[in-house]
Structures are given as structure tokens and as C-alpha cells.
């Protein structure tokens, strides 16, 4: 799937159609202090083995693409939708 790098879209902050730059959001590092992460660390400590078996053959064939649209006028970034799955994704300079 190809998408142009610059698109004319409606900016809800400027309240008019402006030029937007399209970027793909990168994955952030996990929070180290959440309850589930603390529980996981506690389970890893000591003499036990890994707490869960690694699932094999159940991974998805595609990753979700999360697009961010940045307005060139006001500089605000907006996410539209929850993301979608695509096998090949490319941002073209048009």
C-alpha cells in the first residue's frame, strides 16, 4: 500500500483544510513500573523457569500500521482511527 507523504486534510485545531505530513508512529518502550510488569519481574526472579511458554506459529502475518498526521500550519499531530493491518506499507514523496 502506497500513501503520499503530504496530504490535504481537515485540521480540527485550525478548523480548515491544510497540508498534513504523514508519519508512522514507532513503538515505545514498555512502562517498567506497571503492576503487570512488576508481577512479571517478581515471577522471573529466583530459580524458576520462564513463566509462560513462547507461543509458536501463532504470530500474525502482518503488523498494525499507526499513522500520524501533522498539520504544517499549527504543528499539531492527530491520529485517525486505530490503525490497520498491511503487509507492505510505504510513504511516497509525491
C-alpha positions, 0 to 999 in steps of 0.5 A: 500500500502506497500513501503520499507523504503530504496530504490535504486534510481537515485540521480540527485545531485550525478548523480548515483544510491544510497540508498534513505530513504523514508519519508512522508512529514507532513503538515505545518502550514498555512502562517498567513500573506497571503492576503487570510488569512488576508481577512479571519481574517478581515471577522471573526472579529466583530459580524458576523457569520462564513463566509462560511458554513462547507461543509458536506459529501463532504470530500474525502475518502482518503488523498494525500500521499507526499513522500520524498526521501533522498539520504544517500550519499549527504543528499539531499531530492527530491520529485517525482511527486505530490503525490497520493491518498491511503487509507492505506499507510505504510513504511516497514523496509525491 
